[in-house]
Amino acid sequence: MTTRTCSRITCQGEAVSTFTYVYADSIAVLGPLSFQHEPHSYDLCAKHTEKLSAPQGWQVVRYTTVGTDF
């Protein structure tokens, strides 16, 4: 299994979460790292997971699993 890295430019941190936008509802959805990379999603390291923000007027929905810290 290959380790996935953060999608942020110049960041080589190990990905721990995946997020995507739901444009129709103005929502950014953040959850545990997906099992495989999806073309319209972004993998984030712990640092960028913690700092995630959405455009003004958008809502961030964070899904967590038991035992995660983000």
Steps between C-alpha positions, in 0.01 A plus 500: 500500500639837397488787748307796363628851555323826569341666196624846602776631275850452647372291792636148519319405823322167523129532423264431792170637369307560178282796415279607217263782413125468448456806282120481478471525880805724569651237729855372544494142631799368695533141612744218564742411223309323224604149404606616155565837340199649325552750214289780652622473858807619686714310750637705790772448762424558870624863488282596203203301636509710816530829308230425240259782436233552236416800286297774668136397528581129478460242775765243599366157598755284685442127526722312742545142601559378852864549591582788264606847609388724214 
